[in-house]
Amino acid sequence: HGPNKLGQMVHGESVVEMEAGTYVTQRMQVGDVTSVSETSLTVRSEDGFTETYVVGDETTLVRDQVTGTAASVGDVAHVRAIVTGTTITADVVMALSPAQAALRDERHDGDEKMHGRSLSRA
């Protein structure tokens, strides 16, 4: 589904209650991968917000729907991370290569056009 009236989420934080009754701060971000190493990933959102995330053994990595595959520079990434003090550790990184992101955008544009036509028939 497309963005709501407020637009699409670019980045933000929320406090989440865990099962044990503890609270953690989660950070979410969507943007372009600008740097990758074995231990970190940097993402820049459309509004210029840039964050570097720690990537560890517990981080779930998915690229082009293949689990265990790390993102590459130039990919579009959706990151969910846990903030602990000044350390921001990626929990999940879901990335699309530029080619796969373009295909997704084409399908999304087609869905919007079809949805608009169906509304005009009503």
Residue pairs with C-beta under 8 A, 6 or more apart in sequence:
2 8
2 108
2 111
2 112
8 30
9 28
9 30
10 29
10 30
10 31
10 45
10 46
10 47
10 49
11 27
11 28
11 29
11 30
11 31
11 45
11 47
11 49
11 51
12 27
12 28
13 25
13 26
13 27
13 28
13 83
14 25
14 26
14 28
15 23
15 24
15 25
15 26
16 23
16 24
16 25
16 26
17 23
18 24
24 82
24 83
24 84
25 82
25 83
26 80
26 81
26 82
26 83
26 91
27 51
27 79
27 80
27 81
27 82
27 83
27 88
28 78
28 79
28 80
28 81
29 43
29 45
29 49
29 51
29 77
29 78
29 79
29 81
30 43
30 45
30 76
30 77
30 78
30 79
31 43
31 44
31 45
31 46
31 49
31 50
31 76
31 77
32 43
32 44
32 74
32 75
32 76
32 77
33 41
33 42
33 43
33 71
33 72
33 73
33 74
33 75
33 76
33 77
33 95
34 42
34 43
34 44
34 50
34 73
35 41
35 42
35 52
35 73
36 42
36 70
36 71
36 72
36 73
38 55
39 54
39 55
39 56
40 52
40 53
40 54
40 55
41 52
41 53
41 55
41 70
41 71
41 77
41 79
41 90
41 93
42 50
42 51
42 52
42 53
43 50
43 51
43 53
43 77
43 79
44 50
51 79
51 81
51 88
52 88
53 79
53 81
53 88
53 89
53 90
53 93
54 87
54 88
54 89
54 90
55 61
55 70
55 89
55 90
55 93
56 89
56 90
58 89
58 91
59 89
59 90
59 91
59 92
59 93
60 67
60 91
60 92
60 93
61 67
61 68
61 69
61 70
61 71
61 93
61 95
62 68
62 69
62 92
62 93
62 94
62 95
63 69
63 70
63 71
63 72
63 75
63 95
63 96
63 97
64 95
64 96
64 97
64 100
70 93
70 95
71 77
71 93
71 95
72 95
72 97
74 97
74 98
75 95
75 96
75 97
75 98
75 101
76 95
76 96
76 98
76 101
77 93
77 94
77 95
77 96
78 92
78 93
78 94
78 95
79 90
79 92
79 93
79 94
80 90
80 91
80 92
81 88
81 89
81 90
81 91
82 88
82 89
82 91
96 104
